Amino acid sequence: MPASPTVEFVSLADIVAAGPAANGAGEGASALVVLAGESMAFGPQTQRVTAPAAAAIERAARAAKFKGKSGSALDLLAPHGLGWDRLIVVGAAPKKDDSAKDAAEPMDFVGLGGAAFGKLNGATRVAVLFEPPGAADAAAAADFALGAVLRAYKFDLYRTKKKDDADKDAPVALTIAVADPAAARAAHAPRAGLADGVALARNLVNEPPNVLYPEEFANRAKELEKLGVSVEILDRKAMTELGMGALLGVGQGSVRESRVVVMRWNGAATPDQPVAFVGKGVCFDSGGISIKPAASMEDMKGDMAGAACVVGLMHALAARKAKVNAIGAIGLVENMPDGGAQRPGDIVRSMSGQTIEIINTDAEGRLVLADVLWYVQDKYKPRFMVDLATLTGAIMVALGQEYAGLFSNNDELSERLKKAGEATGEKVWRMPLAPAYDKMIDSKFADMKNTGGRYGGSITAAQFLQRYVEKTPWAHLDIAGTGMGSPSSDINQSWGSGWGVRLLDRLVRDFYEG
């Protein structure tokens, strides 16, 4: 995999003082990135630096009909008098909010950084004059750098043949010139840990299932101990003693043993109740005896995106020394159809003591989550629990791939998740829970059945989970449309998106840190 870009913050004044002779000097292709507002408006320092090429920039913009629209770009090769191989003008004009005439939306600097990085096309030495339209502080510059780092991610670990454009994967040295470099460095430090957490989640989702099976996934989670996270791994014997019959039933058809991993970060100054995050980790989902169609079954290596998010989040919290006590728990299984696999019609007993009739072995994620949710709420008494799971195709029918489905028993937690989603672009949409849906999973032979049929599939799945959280404030995020194979964006070109790490880090940062 290509290395993440190195990020350095320097003073805008120093870039101006260095002059064309020093700018762009060195080995490898160089690029100067500048930000333009409406009608090609530059900041004062940017105007001084680009003055020798002002006429050429104006002609190129006129020919390309470049207006400074956010994310658009104008690329000039070997601009005269600047000393750089390329000058890339990136549009940063604020977008208009349709709901309020002439009102500008807040600038998405993370997205802008990703869009700018996507225009580099092989440049390995890059300087950005960070002088966007309007007010921009050190946090904005750090967000810009975060977007660039997220966009740089690629997963090509198993490709042995290089393409002709392999030079595009060369490490990038990214220098961002800002008004206050020290403040930008301080703002960037926690975001660097967040970027690493997103990359970790993406790596886990992208790994092939013959490499990342439950035991190996648990081993990778254990590496968080290097950051001060306490990691406990429950094997099959331990889960059997705890009575985790729902989770173990899913994995009994695989030669790969199931695991539960509990990660603990104690960053609060006092022994506060922890916040808790639970992830579905089906490392490969064949559907079991209720086997899936062959077409696109290879994508089911990503059915552990919820667990990947939880591991990435715990990395991010520990890396930035978050002032919170947090639990991350993941249930890791393979759902395979061998002679020992569970059958439709089987009845299993969950850790809570509730019994479940198996109607469809491909409705397995909720069985995994049921035992892990019960374990976490019973042992740790958390302030809240948020679970993430690529749980149902039904949520994609309802919401597509733009929003994750949010189900919750708590209005405050739901509203906070909504706000965190709006701030990060990892958006959620609240879906209903109601007794009428709950009746759809009542069973004639057990306390419940594991699917309520075709209609309202994402809702009945959430109703199933709600039976395992008692009075604990809880939210369930169905990320089937966002956690894997989601559309490319300015900050992600990878199949595994790492969705949810930034959302939940923001939730903790804004509402739960002491």
N, C-alpha and C positions, 0 to 999 in steps of 0.2 A: 504494500500500500504506500502511496506517496506520503512523504512527511508533511505534517501540518506546517503552514507558513510560520516563520518567525516574525514576531511583531515587536516593533520598537516605536516609541513615541519621542519625537524631537520637537524643537521649537520652530514655529512658522518663521520667526525672525531669522533663525539660523539658516533656513533654506534660502530665504531671500538674500541674506548676506553672502552665502557661498557663491552665488553667481553661476552662469552657464558653464564655466570651465570645470567646476567641481561636480555639478549635477550630472548624474548618469554615468560617471566614470567608473570603470571596472569591467570584470568579465561577465558574459551573459547578456542577454537582451534586457534593455532597461525600458521602463515606462513611467511617465509622470501622469498621475490621475488628478484631475481637477473637477470640482463640482460647480454646476451651472444652474441658476434659477431661471425663471421665466425670461424670455427674450435674451438668453445668453448672458444673464447678469452674473458677474464674478465678484467675490469678495475683494477687498483692497489689496491684500497681500498676493492673492492669486493674480490680480491684474498686473502687479509689478513683475511677477515671475514670467507671465506669459506675454508680456508686452512685445518682445521681439517677434513673436509669431501672431500678433493680433490680427493682421490683415489676412493671413492664411486661414486662421480659425474662422473669421467672419465669412470668407468665401466658401469654405467647406460646409459651414452650417447652412448657408443659403442654398448651396447645391443639394444638400441632403435633406433640406427642410427640417432641420433640427431645431426644436423649440425649447429644449430643456425639460421635456416631460420626464417625470420620475422614472428612473431605471433605463431610459434610452441612452444611447452612447454615440459619440462621434470620435472616430479614430484617425489620427493624422500620423503618417510615417515620417520619421526624420525631420521634425519641424525645425525650420531654420532659426538659429540663434538660441536654442534652448539647451542643447547638450544632451538631450535624451533621444533614444531610438524611436520612441513613440510618445505621442501626447493623446491621452484618452480623456475626453470631456464626457462626464456622466451627468445626465439630467437629474436634478434634485428639486425641481419645482414642486411645491406642496400640492397634493391632490385636493380637489374640491369635494366637499361633503354634499351629496345630493339632497340630504334632508334639511340642510340649512343653506340658503342661497348665499353664495360667495364666501362661505365659511370654509377654512382649510382644515383638512384632517391632520392630526398629529403625525409628524414625519416618522416613518418606520425606518430607523437608522440601521437596524439589523438587516432588514431586507435590502436596503440601499448598499450596505457593505457587501452582501452576497452578490447583488447585481453587478457591482463594480468589479469584484473579483472574477466574475464570469466573463468579463471583457478582456482579460489579460492576454489570452491566447499565446502562451509560451514565454511571456516576460518573466524573468526570475529576479530582477531587482526593480522594485516598485516603490515609488514615493507618492503619497497621497497628500495633497494640500487640503486639509479638512477645514474648509470655510464655507459651509452650506448656507443657503438663504435663511434669514431669520436667526433667532437665538439658538445657539448650540453649545452645550456645556461639555465637561469632561466625560460625563456618562454617555452622551451621544457619540463621542469619539470611540469610547470603549464598546458601545453597541455596534458601531460600524465595523470595528475589528472583529467582534464576535461573529457577525454575519459573514465576513470574509473567511474566517477559519471554518465555519460550518459549511460554506460553499466548496471549500477546497477538498472536503472529504471524498475519497474514492475507496472502493473495496475491490482490489484486483490481486489479492493475495495468491490466488491459484492460477493466475495467467502467466505462462512461461515464455510466451512469444510477444515481443514488443512490436507495436505498430510504428509506422513511419512518423507519427506525431508524438512519439513517446517523450520528446523533450518537454511537452506540456505538463508532464508529471514531475519535472525537476522541482526541487524545493524552492520556495519563493521567500525572499527576504522582503518583508513589508514594513516600510517606514511611514508612519503617519505623523504629519506635521500639524501641531495643534497650538493653541494659544497658551495652554498650561500643561506641559508634558508630565509634570509630577502628579497632578490631579488625575490625568488620563491613565497613568500607570496604576495608580491606586484603584481607580474604577475598573480597570481591565483585569486585575488579579483574580477576583472571584469569578469573573466571566470566563477566564481561562479554564478554571476547574469545571465550570458548567459545560464548556465546549468539549472537554475531555469526557464528561459524563455522557453527553449526547453521542460522541464518537464510540464510546464503549457500548452503548445500547445498540447503535447501528451495526457494529461489528458482530454482536451476538445474534442479531436478527439475520444478518447476511451469511453467517457461517453455514456450511452444509450439515445435514443431520447426521452423517456418518462421523463427523468431527465433533459436533456439539450435541451430545446426548446428555441425559440427566446428571450423571456423575461428573462429566467434564464441565458442564455448566456450573455445578456446585463448586468445583475446584476454582473456576474463574471468579466466582463471587467471593471465594475465600481470600483472593488476592487483595481485597479491600482492607484486610487487616494491616497492610502497609500504611494506610492512611489513618489508622486508629479506630477502625470499625471492628466491633466484636462480631464474629461470625460463628454460628452454630449450625452444623449439618445433621439432620435427622435421617438415618438410613431406614431400610425396610423394617428391621427389628424394632427400632424405636417407634416408628409409626404404627406398627402392629400393636405394641404395648399401649399406645395412646388411643387406639381404637379408630384410626383413620381409614375406615373401610371404604369410604366413598372414593378417596384419592387412590388407594391401593387397588381398587377394582379396575380403575382405568388402565393402570400400568401392568396388570397381571398377564397381558398377552404379549409382552415384550421381553426379550432377553436382557434388555437394559433395565436395571433396577431404578425405581423411583427414589426421589429425594425431596426433602423440604429443607430450605435454607432460611435461617433467621439472622438478619443483620441488624446490629444495634449501634446507633451513633448517639452518644451522650454529650451534647454540646451546651446544654443549658447550665446556668450557674447554680440552679437549685434542682432537687430531684422531682421535677414536674412530671405530670402524666405525659407519656410520649404521644406523638402523632404516629399513625401507622399507615403503611402502604403495602398492598398485597397484590401479587402478580400471578397471572395464569402462565405456566411454563410448559406447554405441551411441545416438546422439542421436535416431534414429528407426529402429525395426525393423519393416519390412514382412514380414519372413521371407525376402525375396529371391525367387528362383524357386520355392522351397518356401513359397509365400506363405501368410500367416496368414488365417484367416477374418476377414471384415469386422467382425463384432461385436466391439466394444471394442478395435479396433486403435488407436484414438486414445490409449489408455493407453500405447502403446509409445513415446511421447515420454519416458517415465520409465525407459527401458531403460539410462539412463546414471547411475542413482542411485549406483552404486559409485564412478564418477568424481567425482560431485558430493560424495560423502562425503570423498574424498581431498582435494579442494580445500578443503572446509570445515575439515577437520582441520588442513591446513597453515596456514590462516588462524588457527585457534585456537592452535596451537603458537607461531606467530610473534607473535601479539598478546600472549601472556602470557610471551614471552621464555623458552620452555622450554629447560632446560639439556640439550639433546640434539641430536645431528646426525640429521636425518631427510630421507629422500627420499620424494617423492610423485610417482608416475608414472601417467599416464592415457592410454589408447588411445581415440581419438575417431574414429568412423566413422558413416556412414549405410548401412543395409542395404536396398538398393532393387533392383527387378527390371527394369532396362532391358536393351537388347540386348547390353550389354557385361558384364552380371552373370555371376558364376561360376555354374556349373551343378552339379547332382548328378552325380557321376562325375568331376569335375575332380580333379586332384592338384596340390597346392601345396607349395612348399618353405618351411619356416619359417626364421627367422633361425638357429636351432640347427643347421640342416642336415637335420633330420628332415622326412620327407615325410608329407603328410596327404591321404587320400582324402576328398573331400567327399561325404557320404551325404545330408545334409540341410542346405540353406543357412540354415535357421532355427536351427541349432546354431552360431551365429556368434560368440557372446561368448567362447567358449573359444579361438577362433582369434585374436581380438584380444589376449586375455590371454597367450597362449602367447609371442608375440613380445615383449611388454612385460616379462613376467616374466624371460625369457631375457636381454633387454637389461640389466635392472636387476641381476640376480645376476652377470652377466658383467662389467659395467663397474664396479659400486660395491661388490661383495663385502660385502653388508649382514649385520648380526648376525642378522636374520630378515627375512622378507617376509610381509606379510599382504595378500591380495587380497580385494576385495569386488566382487560382481557379482550383478545380478538375472539369475541364470544359468538356472534351470530351474523350470518349473511343478511338477516332481516334488517339490521340497522343500516346496512348499505342501501337497501331498497328505500328506506325511509329518509336517510340523510345524505346519501351519496358518500363522497370522500372528503367533503369540506368540513364537516363537524363530527365530533365523537358524540355518541349518545350518553347522556347523563341521567342517571336514575338515583334518587336519594330519598331518605326519610327525614332530611333536615334542611330547612329553607336557608339558614345562615350559611351552612357549608356549600350549598348549591350556588348561592349568590357569589360567594367568594371564589369558587371555581370558575364561574362565569366571568368575573372581573379579571382573574388571572389569565383566562383564555383570551380575552380581548386584548390584554396587554402584551401577550406573547405571540398572538396569531394562531395558537393551538386552541381552537374554539370548541366549545361544548354546547349542546342543545338539550334542555331538560325534557325528558319524556315522562309519561304518566306511570304511576303505580296506583293500584286500586283493588279492593277486595274482589271485584268481579273477575279480574285477571287471575287473582290468586286461586280462585275456584277451579281454573282451567288445569291446574297441576295437581289437584286432588286425585288420589289413587284408590281403587277398590280393594287393593291388596296390601298397601303400605301407607305410610304417612303422607307420601307424595310420590309423584312420578317425575322423571327428569326432563320431560318435555310436554308442552301443552298443545302441541299440534302446529299447524301451519300459520294460523292467524296470530298476529301480535307476538311473534316469536321472540323478539328482543325484550319485550315487556315481561312475558312469562318467565324468561330466563332470569331477569332481574328479580321478579317475585320469588323465584326459587332461592336466590341468594339472600334475600331479605329474611328468610326463615332462619338464617344462621348468624344474625348480627344482634338479636335481642334489642335492647334500648340504646345501644351505642350509636351516636351520629355516624352516618355511613353514606358513601356515594360510590356508585358503580359506574365506571366508564367503559362503554363498549367501543373498542378501538379497531374493530374489524376493517373499517374503511380507511383508517389513518395510520395504523401501526406498521403496515407492510404494503408494498406495491402502490403507495399513494402517488398522486401526480407530482411531477417535478416542480420545484419552486426555486426562487432566487437563492434560498439557503440550503437546498437539498436536491441533489441529482441522483441519490442512491435509492435502491429498492427498499432497503431498511431505513426508515425515516428517523428513528429515535424519538418518535412522537411521545409527548407526555413528560419528558425530563424537564424541559423549560417551563412547562405549565405548572408542575407540582413544585419545582424549586421556587417559582414566583409566588405560589400559594403560601408556602412556608415563609418566605422572606417578607411578604407584605402583611401577613396576619398572625403568624404563630411564633416568631422569634422573640426571645426575651430581651 
